[in-house]
């Protein structure tokens, strides 16, 4: 029972942080004009994805003999793939920052396009 209380408390904190981050992200990236539509779409999408949990459980129980190893492996691979875009954007930001510093130090030089 004590582990359930700890899990409940941690999950409550996680969900509060998740939804506040989602709302902040949508507002910061897309502005207030499309905020309601995008928030509704993302909440609807997460709700629809939650319906896949019973189907996944039935699949694991019937086909994989209650062995979640392959399901966890697929989710782990998808989680690593998810980090490709933020890493790429980070490196693009570093390249842009280097170009800006170069152009500030040598203002009369031709600009770097690549």
MINURO-419827 format. One record per residue (C-alpha): residue number from 1; x, y, z. Coordinates in pm, whole numbers, plus 50000, padded with zeros to 5 digits. Layout:
N
i  X  Y  Z
NUM  X  Y  Z
...
REM end
This chain:
114
i  X  Y  Z
1  50000  50000  50000
2  50283  50244  50073
3  50432  50199  49724
4  50091  50274  49574
5  50071  50600  49766
6  50420  50701  49653
7  50338  50607  49293
8  50012  50802  49306
9  50190  51109  49442
10  50469  51093  49183
11  50225  51034  48898
12  50018  51335  49008
13  50327  51554  48999
14  50428  51413  48661
15  50087  51476  48504
16  50076  51832  48638
17  50421  51900  48496
18  50336  51731  48166
19  50018  51928  48100
20  50164  52259  48213
21  50461  52201  47983
22  50226  52115  47696
23  50022  52430  47747
24  50333  52647  47773
25  50486  52487  47464
26  50173  52538  47255
27  50144  52900  47362
28  50511  52977  47304
29  50542  52808  46964
30  50201  52870  46805
31  50064  53172  46993
32  49717  53232  47128
33  49534  53228  46793
34  49545  52849  46754
35  49588  52756  47121
36  49243  52607  47182
37  49243  52402  46865
38  49590  52262  46921
39  49531  52189  47290
40  49205  52013  47209
41  49372  51813  46933
42  49662  51706  47153
43  49436  51609  47443
44  49208  51417  47206
45  49508  51238  47058
46  49640  51137  47400
47  49293  51015  47497
48  49272  50802  47184
49  49618  50660  47247
50  49512  50553  47596
51  49256  50320  47437
52  49542  50116  47290
53  49657  50002  47635
54  49392  49727  47677
55  49456  49606  47322
56  49829  49594  47389
57  49770  49404  47713
58  49550  49149  47535
59  49812  49110  47262
60  50090  49050  47514
61  49878  48809  47718
62  49767  48601  47418
63  50059  48618  47176
64  50368  48683  47388
65  50279  48478  47700
66  50286  48780  47933
67  50640  48872  47828
68  50663  49249  47786
69  51026  49241  47672
70  50954  49307  47303
71  50694  49572  47380
72  50941  49749  47609
73  51210  49716  47343
74  50989  49882  47080
75  50895  50164  47317
76  51260  50215  47411
77  51360  50240  47044
78  51076  50486  46979
79  51189  50693  47277
80  51542  50715  47139
81  51412  50809  46793
82  51214  51087  46955
83  51537  51262  47057
84  51662  51303  46700
85  51470  51624  46632
86  51573  51811  46950
87  51937  51716  46894
88  51921  51831  46534
89  51760  52159  46634
90  52027  52210  46900
91  52307  52161  46648
92  52133  52389  46398
93  52107  52654  46669
94  52480  52619  46742
95  52564  52658  46374
96  52341  52966  46348
97  52500  53112  46659
98  52848  53061  46510
99  52738  53234  46188
100  52598  53527  46383
101  52920  53564  46584
102  53125  53546  46264
103  52911  53816  46102
104  52936  54037  46411
105  53314  54008  46427
106  53362  54067  46054
107  53068  54284  45945
108  53206  54375  45601
109  53279  54019  45500
110  53039  53821  45282
111  52781  53629  45477
112  52806  53254  45515
113  52515  53075  45355
114  52594  52716  45456
REM end
